[in-house]
Amino acid sequence: MTEMFLETEYEEMRKLAKKLHILLPEAFWEFEVRDKRNRITFHSKQRSHSWVRNAYNLMVCQAAAVPGDSAVGLAIVDTGGSTRSDTTTQPASGLSSGGASNSSIYVNLTNGIYAGAGIDTFGIVVGTGANPESLESYALGAKIASGNLAGQLSYSATDPPAISTVGTIKTVAWVRYFNNNSGGTIIVNEAGVYTKGTYDNSSATFMMCRDLLAGGVNVPNTGQLKVTYTLQLTYPA
């Protein structure tokens, strides 16, 4: 199917979801590469179809107010591959201030997806892995470390989330820049979103989505990669 045909299908589905009052969350990811002269050498925007099981389990736990219990298939797998399960608490995409029932869940800079400069353990992350997308993925195939050495990209601080409303469509966009000071070209094949969150009253970093860029993209030495993840939801009114 052509991209234009698919977008027509999505538009029809969006209208139907609005009419029937059905939640229809949409997601997009965008890559843009600039060289040292600030010329755009690559640009691609696509729909993200690669939310992993963690994202689905998080949504169910939050919306239904149930714990993330592995006995009912609602556990979270952190980026280290450890299964995080609890029978009384639920996962959160932000860091808790404590175990009390009235504790806050922080999503400011250094928590949630909002990673600071040089931080490659959460936020938008990129890698060189080319293994197929999978619902069961819990980490990138081969994450690129932040730095200026060979094979590394310098991770900038995540931009503040841009939240906008057009008609009944609410949009949230997260942007992060990656600078190549490694001395050579780096091929980026994958991108994902890691959130620094909370589980059973302790911090936990887990992946929400992973997208594979067919053929990869070359980020030249002294060049810059911009990655944008956009979440979109159409309200019924």
Number of C-alpha atoms within 10 A of each C-alpha: 5 6 9 9 10 11 12 11 11 13 12 12 13 21 14 14 16 17 12 10 13 13 13 15 12 16 18 16 21 17 17 18 23 19 17 12 8 10 10 14 14 14 13 12 13 14 14 18 16 18 21 20 22 23 18 14 21 22 15 16 20 15 9 9 11 16 23 27 20 14 10 9 11 23 24 29 21 21 19 11 12 12 13 18 21 19 14 10 19 24 31 24 26 24 26 22 14 13 13 9 7 9 11 13 17 18 19 13 14 19 23 24 25 24 28 18 15 16 19 21 17 23 27 29 27 28 22 20 18 18 12 11 18 14 15 11 21 25 22 26 19 15 20 22 19 22 19 15 14 13 18 21 28 22 27 19 20 21 16 15 15 11 13 12 12 8 9 12 13 15 18 15 18 21 21 22 21 25 23 27 20 19 14 16 17 22 16 22 22 26 27 25 23 28 28 26 24 25 25 19 16 13 17 23 26 29 27 23 26 27 25 23 14 9 10 16 22 16 24 22 17 16 25 22 25 16 22 18 23 19 16 18 17 22 18 16 9
